Amino acid sequence: MPSSTDHEQRIVEQFSRWAKPFADLPLHADGDGMARTLAACDPGARMRVLDVACGPGIVACALAPHAGHVTGIDLTPAMIEQGRQRQKALALKNMDWQVGRATALPFADASFDRVVTRYSLHHMTDPLAVVAEMLRVCRPGGRIVVIDATPAPECQAAYDRMETLRDPSHTNALTRQQLRGLGSTLGLVEAATDFYRLDARLDTLADAGDMAALTAMFEADIAGGEDRLGVAARKADDDIHFLFPISIVAWQR
């Protein structure tokens, strides 16, 4: 297994190259998914909110109109720049941005009322350490929210093979039970859970060098008719479509 430093470098390289395309993907601003995310976060007008591994700031900027102040932090400087550009385009004033690691957040204990991360844990070598840091910076009575892809247990290994081929910064996608278990391990109480499926198109999500192998993997899954990847892959006129299985878990501090 590569060291955490090597893996972080892989993340920075991957998402520096993908920063603008990632920011522009319509599925990342999916209305239903965002509405569910905002409901789970339940922000208030005076609350301080932290978006961990914020990427191009899509969730952070969606939360800002409903919160007192929002901070976005990400390992990749190019992603933070995308967040700043999004903030400027939306004329949001109550925000700031930092470059930093999810496992070593540069904030004091109990600094935030809400701490959220979306679509990030499957990039982490130690997801429990990430949630533990989110817990540390969340005030008593606050809320910690994680949104990520959660394959079914019987599909987890195949799903991880597919995601690693698509994205070399992928580590492991937790099942819904494993994700909920992170909170249990840390002694957290669940405040809300939700689930949705995110419709994706293969050719918008993969590097050109990965496309032949990915297409073959999806076509074999479709032909087999057993949905071994767990993403309900299907052929359409424009491309192969599939559904990311997304879970939301919110814990009370």
BELJO-V524032 format. One record per backbone hydrogen bond with DSSP energy under -1.0 kcal/mol. CO is the residue of the C=O (numbers start at 0). NH is the residue of the N-H. If there is no record, write none. Layout:
# BELJO-V524032
co: {CO & CO}
nh: {NH & NH}
This chain:
# BELJO-V524032
co: {2 & 3 & 4 & 5 & 6 & 7 & 8 & 9 & 10 & 11 & 12 & 13 & 17 & 18 & 19 & 24 & 25 & 26 & 29 & 30 & 31 & 32 & 33 & 34 & 35 & 36 & 37 & 43 & 46 & 46 & 47 & 47 & 48 & 49 & 50 & 53 & 56 & 57 & 58 & 59 & 62 & 63 & 68 & 69 & 70 & 71 & 72 & 72 & 73 & 75 & 76 & 77 & 78 & 79 & 80 & 81 & 82 & 83 & 84 & 85 & 86 & 87 & 92 & 93 & 95 & 97 & 100 & 104 & 111 & 112 & 113 & 114 & 115 & 116 & 119 & 120 & 121 & 125 & 126 & 127 & 128 & 129 & 130 & 131 & 132 & 134 & 135 & 136 & 138 & 141 & 142 & 143 & 144 & 145 & 146 & 147 & 151 & 154 & 155 & 156 & 157 & 158 & 159 & 160 & 161 & 162 & 166 & 174 & 175 & 176 & 179 & 180 & 181 & 182 & 183 & 188 & 191 & 193 & 195 & 197 & 199 & 200 & 201 & 206 & 209 & 210 & 211 & 212 & 213 & 214 & 215 & 216 & 217 & 218 & 219 & 220 & 230 & 233 & 238 & 239 & 240 & 241 & 243 & 244 & 245 & 246 & 247 & 248 & 249 & 249 & 250 & 251}
nh: {6 & 7 & 8 & 9 & 10 & 11 & 12 & 13 & 14 & 15 & 16 & 17 & 21 & 22 & 23 & 27 & 28 & 29 & 33 & 34 & 35 & 36 & 37 & 38 & 39 & 40 & 41 & 46 & 67 & 68 & 112 & 113 & 70 & 115 & 72 & 56 & 60 & 61 & 62 & 63 & 65 & 66 & 48 & 95 & 50 & 97 & 52 & 53 & 99 & 79 & 80 & 81 & 82 & 83 & 84 & 85 & 86 & 87 & 88 & 89 & 91 & 90 & 94 & 69 & 71 & 73 & 103 & 106 & 138 & 142 & 49 & 144 & 51 & 146 & 122 & 123 & 170 & 129 & 130 & 131 & 132 & 133 & 134 & 135 & 136 & 137 & 109 & 111 & 141 & 252 & 114 & 250 & 116 & 248 & 118 & 246 & 154 & 158 & 159 & 160 & 161 & 162 & 163 & 164 & 165 & 166 & 169 & 178 & 179 & 180 & 183 & 184 & 185 & 187 & 186 & 251 & 249 & 247 & 245 & 243 & 241 & 203 & 204 & 209 & 213 & 214 & 215 & 216 & 217 & 218 & 219 & 220 & 221 & 222 & 223 & 224 & 242 & 240 & 235 & 201 & 233 & 199 & 197 & 149 & 195 & 147 & 193 & 145 & 190 & 191 & 143 & 188}
